[in-house]
Structure formats: structure tokens, C-alpha cells
């Protein structure tokens, strides 16, 4: 069942806030926790496992088991148990967000589309900020804010985070371009190229490999109609 439009706005804001990670907790973290709590309270009479198919329940169970098993190495061998527990909590929190968004997507809830739109807008902004910061006049405006060790990072703490952040946007715009027509196709291709350049200028080798693997796998496993051979 589609959700009222007003409930889509906070999810668009959630996606848009994902590009600002200069402080902890980031705006995304706070908003995500509030939205998930609100969703859980409103859905308490209709638990996820009552709406999901068997495969979904298995995947969610494995993700939660993965999060739970992090307690074992922390208890047995962590040099700094408190710090390890903190990072384990972050991983668990990300798993919960992933499950929540996947549930919205599974039910074709418009809130997921709103989140995705917000994220794509934020990715374009981040890529443009990273690319434009290479120009001396832009870099001079806020060198301590936009750079880390001489590498563009936009509004993230580290370019090694910005790079992987842009990779999903490259693929999503790539898919949108493959299924669009004429002018929208060109715009989506331009957006995909912009995010690709954003990944490149971060000088993150891990992000480069990530992007290359994603594109190769996408072209290898998707039907011919989603490839760009027919442009």
C-alpha cells in the first residue's frame, strides 16, 4: 500500500543528508534512527516477518546473526573492547538501516523512491563539489573543509569514504540511462559520468576497484536491454 506523500519527505531528506558526514553523529544517523523508530512503532501490529517471504526472513536472520556474532571476538580478543564494541554497534546499526530500506523497497513503498532520489541528488552534489574543488579558486575558499591530505573529500571526513559513496550512484544512473529515452537518457548518462569522475578524483584505489568490479558484474549479469550497446 502506498504511503501518504507527506511521509516521503523525511525519507528524501534522509537520502539528501547522507552527503554530510563532518560530525558524529551525522545528520543522517540521527534522522535514520528517528524514522526507523517511528516506522517500528507504527508497524508493531504488522511485524516484518508476517509480511516477508521465506527467503527474505532467511536473509534478515543471517544479517542479524552476523551482527550478533561480532560480540564473540570483542569478548575474546579485542585489545580495546569499548572501541571494538562501538564499531560493532555501527555495523549493527547499518544492518538495521539496510533491512528497513529493503523492506520499504520490497513493499514498493514510495518512501524508498524518495530516499533514493535524495541520495542521488546528494551524490551529484558531492561529485560536483569534489571535481570543482580541484580548481585553485574553489580550493582556496575552504581548503581545510574540502580536502584531506591534498585529496578532495567534499563534505565527508575522508576521500576513501566519498569514493565508495558515489559508486552506487554511478550504477543507478547507468541503469536509468539504459531504460530512458533521448534527453533523459543523456542527462542520466551525464550524471553517471559526473559521479564516475567524482570517484576518480578522490584518488581512492579501493573505490576505483569497487567501481570497476560493479560495472563489470553489471554488464555481465544483466539482460542485453540494460546495456548501453543500443544507445
Beta strands, then each sheet from edge to edge (+ up, - down):
strand 1: 147-148
strand 2: 151-152
sheet 1: 1+ 2-
end
